[in-house]
Structure formats: C-alpha cells, structure tokens
Amino acid sequence: MADKQQIIQQKQQELQNLSQRFYGLQADLKEHKRVLEQLESLEDSRISYRLIGDVLAKQTVGEVKPILAEMIGQLQNVLEQLEKMIDAKAKDFKTLQA
C-alpha cells in the first residue's frame, strides 16, 4: 500500500511539474505575440534591440519579425506536445487512484 501511495505522489509531482512548465511557456507565448503585434505597426527599417541570452543585439524590425514568428510557432508546437503529455499523465494518475 505504501508503494502505491509513493507512486501516486510521484505521478502527481510529475503532473504538477509538467503543468508549471506548460503555464510558463504559455506566458512566454503571450509575451512573444504581444511583441510581434507591437512590431507590426513599425517600419521594417526601424532599429530594434533583441535580448539574446545576456546580450542585447541591434537588429531591424524587419529582421526580428520573422524570427519572432518562428519562435511563436515553435512555442505553439511545444505547448501542443506538453498538453498531450499532461493529458496522458492525468489519465495514468486517475487510473492509479482507482
């Protein structure tokens, strides 16, 4: 019985970790979309600064927009995969609890 309880707690922790990661990435996605919206109203030749790691890079808006759009697409893909993983873990968790 103790082993089953330990497994349930472990699965619950895994589910919580995935959910936290999901919500963090979802916040990143919203932020990226807001930035892209703001950039859409600017001329492509306008200078912008993009934080890459710890370095602030000088680029034009025209250079940044496609990079940002690609990052948004990648984040959406990762979120879809995480959502599937969360659903699978939740089903496993419910099965263990039964």
C-alpha positions, 0 to 999 in steps of 0.5 A: 500500500505504501508503494502505491501511495509513493507512486501516486505522489510521484505521478502527481509531482510529475503532473504538477511539474509538467503543468508549471512548465506548460503555464510558463511557456504559455506566458512566454507565448503571450509575451512573444505575440504581444511583441510581434503585434507591437512590431507590426505597426513599425517600419521594417527599417526601424532599429530594434534591440533583441535580448539574446541570452545576456546580450542585447543585439541591434537588429531591424524590425524587419529582421526580428519579425520573422524570427519572432514568428518562428519562435511563436510557432515553435512555442505553439508546437511545444505547448501542443506536445506538453498538453498531450503529455499532461493529458496522458499523465492525468489519465495514468494518475486517475487510473492509479487512484482507482 
